[in-house]
Amino acid sequence: MLKRILIGAAVLAMAGAANAAEMNKCDDATMTMVMKEVEAAPAANKEMAMKEFAMAKEKMAAKMMDDCSKHLDAASTAAMKK
């Protein structure tokens, strides 16, 4: 039983790492995905998530992809906080 739990946790951790690597892209598909997360965020988190998302859009327009990625990650994290 414990072995199954540990294997499950390892699989989830690897999936999370793969998702985090995917999140680093600053492209239209990722922007759309993060915007959906921000829209679904609890009211307490929405303001910060929207600010980060707006910054990501500005950085994307300025072709500053590393900064865009950082703001997308921050927007997603802010939207998902409990």
C-alpha positions as CSV (number, residue, x, y, z in Angstrom):
1,M,0.0,0.0,0.0
2,L,2.7,2.5,1.0
3,K,4.7,1.5,-2.2
4,R,1.7,2.4,-4.3
5,I,1.3,5.8,-2.6
6,L,5.0,6.6,-3.1
7,I,4.8,5.6,-6.7
8,G,1.7,7.8,-7.2
9,A,3.4,10.7,-5.6
10,A,6.5,10.3,-7.8
11,V,4.3,10.2,-10.9
12,L,2.5,13.4,-9.8
13,A,5.7,15.1,-9.1
14,M,7.1,14.3,-12.5
15,A,3.8,15.5,-14.1
16,G,4.1,18.7,-12.2
17,A,7.6,19.3,-13.3
18,A,6.6,18.7,-16.9
19,N,3.8,21.1,-16.5
20,A,6.1,23.7,-15.0
21,A,8.5,23.4,-18.0
22,E,5.5,23.8,-20.3
23,M,4.4,26.9,-18.4
24,N,7.7,28.7,-19.1
25,K,6.6,29.2,-22.7
26,C,5.3,32.7,-23.5
27,D,2.9,32.0,-26.4
28,D,-0.7,32.5,-27.2
29,A,-1.7,29.0,-26.0
30,T,-0.1,29.5,-22.6
31,M,-1.6,33.0,-22.3
32,T,-5.1,31.6,-23.0
33,M,-4.6,28.8,-20.4
34,V,-3.4,31.2,-17.7
35,M,-6.2,33.6,-18.5
36,K,-8.7,30.8,-17.9
37,E,-7.0,30.1,-14.5
38,V,-7.1,33.8,-13.6
39,E,-10.8,34.1,-14.6
40,A,-11.6,31.1,-12.4
41,A,-9.6,32.4,-9.4
42,P,-11.3,33.2,-6.1
43,A,-12.0,36.8,-5.6
44,A,-9.3,37.2,-3.0
45,N,-6.6,36.1,-5.5
46,K,-8.0,37.6,-8.7
47,E,-6.6,41.2,-8.3
48,M,-2.9,40.0,-8.0
49,A,-3.4,37.4,-10.7
50,M,-4.8,40.0,-13.1
51,K,-1.9,42.4,-12.4
52,E,0.7,39.6,-13.1
53,F,-1.2,38.6,-16.3
54,A,-1.3,42.2,-17.5
55,M,2.5,42.5,-16.9
56,A,3.0,39.2,-18.9
57,K,1.0,40.7,-21.8
58,E,3.1,43.8,-21.8
59,K,6.3,41.8,-21.7
60,M,5.1,39.6,-24.5
61,A,4.3,42.6,-26.7
62,A,7.8,44.0,-26.0
63,K,9.3,40.6,-27.0
64,M,10.7,40.1,-23.5
65,M,9.9,36.4,-23.3
66,D,11.8,35.5,-20.1
67,D,10.0,38.3,-18.2
68,C,6.7,37.3,-19.8
69,S,7.2,33.7,-18.6
70,K,8.0,34.9,-15.1
71,H,4.8,37.0,-14.9
72,L,2.7,34.1,-16.4
73,D,4.0,31.8,-13.7
74,A,3.3,34.4,-11.0
75,A,-0.2,34.9,-12.4
76,S,-0.9,31.2,-12.4
77,T,0.5,30.8,-8.9
78,A,-1.6,33.8,-7.6
79,A,-4.7,32.4,-9.2
80,M,-4.3,29.0,-7.6
81,K,-3.5,30.1,-4.1
82,K,-5.9,28.9,-1.4
